[in-house]
């Protein structure tokens, strides 16, 4: 039986479609801070990755290609031929695969706090083994420490606890199998095949996927631009919801212009700079 993804669909039925892919260990509920603003302009599809949330949980290991193919099946089931896509972390990895391997399905692309290759592979295999042995609870504290800055965790303990509950509710096999997908992932050769207009967002304080990974994406994707969001760790869309929402809307509504657009800021020593700091 073909594995199926769960999704929530919100917004006007006649609006352009925007698909949101979430981080490892979260569900589509991760995008709740952006939902109200995005649904003013888009029909928003928030899906749960294979092995996450209410999606099917087949035995692993998975691959990024399998995760992406499941999204294509979801779009077919929803009769969506073409959509824009924003993905954070694992969601961004899936987004890169989709844009490179199914370019006719992806209109515009936003990649948040993500990487085309996130080694060392053995670390991900070890995390998968720990999760299968002790459940997601076994890795939860270490994961939470990378998701949020210390300042946010101190000021917003109830919100951090909510995301901890989301993380530990993730099926152990699904989490472990997605760790194995990341262990084997190398999307660097795919970057040159991405033709969708692309915005890359990075958290300035992200210890899980530092800004250097975002710069690799910008260098590899023609015309891509980078915004570095201050005071944000890995779940930047949760920690800085207003700024991330504004940047997503500017990109997907094509509101960047002149010196504010990707690839238009000049380096001090000449040439073009694709990176700007937001906040």
Buried (B, 14 or more C-beta within 10 A) or exposed (E): EEBBBBBBBBBEEEBBBBBBBBBBBBBBBBBBBBBEBBBEBBBBBBBBBBBBBBBBBBEBBBBBBBBBBBBBBBBEEBEBEEBBBBBBBBBBBBBBBBBBBBBEBBBBBBBBBBBBBBEEBEEBBBBBBBBBEEBBEBBBEEBBBEBBBEEBBEEBEEBBEBBBEBBBEBBBBBBBBBBBBBBBBEBBEBBEBBBBBBBBBBBBBBEBBBBEBBBBBBEBBEBBBBBBBEBBBBBBBBBBBEBBBBBBBBBBEEEBEEEEBBBBBEEEEEEEBBBBEBE
